[in-house]
Amino acid sequence: MNSHPEFKYFISTGEGDAEADREWLSRPLPVSRQGEAETGGPSYADFFGLLQRILGGPALPALTLALGGHEPERVGIIAEKHGALYHPARIEIEGGGKQAVLCANAALAPMARFMARREVGVLEKLDAASALKYLPGSYGFFEGEYACLSGTILMTSWLTGFFEFHLAQNPATGEIGLRVWDTIKGPYFADNAFLDEVYFQASRILAYYYEPVSGEQLSPWHHAAGDFVVRPDSEGRPEVKLITARGHDPLIGGEDDDLPDPMDSGIYFFVNTILRMRLDRENGTGGLVFAPEFSVEKIVEGFFQGLSEREKERGAGSDFSSRLLKRLIEAGPEGLAEAANELLSACDPASPDVGFLAPEVSDHSGAVYAALLMIEAVS
């Protein structure tokens, strides 16, 4: 086997991929989406060196697998962005006349490394248990060291043609809209129909992976982290995927390790999902913003579509979605608001999300209740 493919390093910029020259390699590695770096922390040279050490070593069989069994000859490592948890890099591989693209989520901090190890297990579990594929495929978890830097990478398939999206104020209208970070044609504001469909699909994905009996759900996630991505088709219609599965655990627990009541868990899951689905940071890193109220109808509709899709996989006797709909309507807007406030009160009071969401709960719950009545009318 060719154990020494040629490696090249690049930085993803707004104008495309720039080859990492000496000046770039000497820069400190950012540790957040805002671009902050730690004094005395690793440099880009350290980062690329670590990834090359892992990709050319323990992860090499994963690259070969991605090429259909061909040996990698050239590997491009493109640093995409830097988050509080992972440093995602696009890995472009060539060999045997074939090409493939993978994603290497580099985890450097101890907590990030723990989460990466956990996430690979969640991805593989959900992939095996689900007919629909809304998450990237796992190519494994690998560890390595380079100079004074150690870390791990969670290797997944790269979602080609998918872009981040975020809420932002549209200068043309002065209103909050959905801005798609198209790295090929340039960023643009989508119309409201596109926004509706994006949120419909994102809500559907979270509900699809929900387990009614145990209350297991995908969490944490946040639009501000770019956890959902979108790919417009040739006619401009969106396709949404979720790029991360950091955990799949119950939101609430029962007493003495008993499973909580499925309806109670379902209500809290619904309320939490619909409320946080509207939450983002402007352009991903700015102040907190809330999706327009008109989006609530499609968010709620997508939620029940996701439950229905999973029920079809389970077969006859799965009526959780219809029973949950009934309970939510019985709760009324006041009950929905009460559940939302209970969830917020259980969060860290210092969290900016809590302070932002609390004043929105009442109006939001009224819009959610109206959407539930519309679903009941057509079901």
Order of alpha helices (4+ residues) and beta strands (2+ residues): beta-beta-alpha-alpha-alpha-beta-beta-beta-alpha-beta-beta-beta-beta-beta-alpha-beta-beta-beta-beta-alpha-beta-beta-alpha-alpha-alpha-alpha
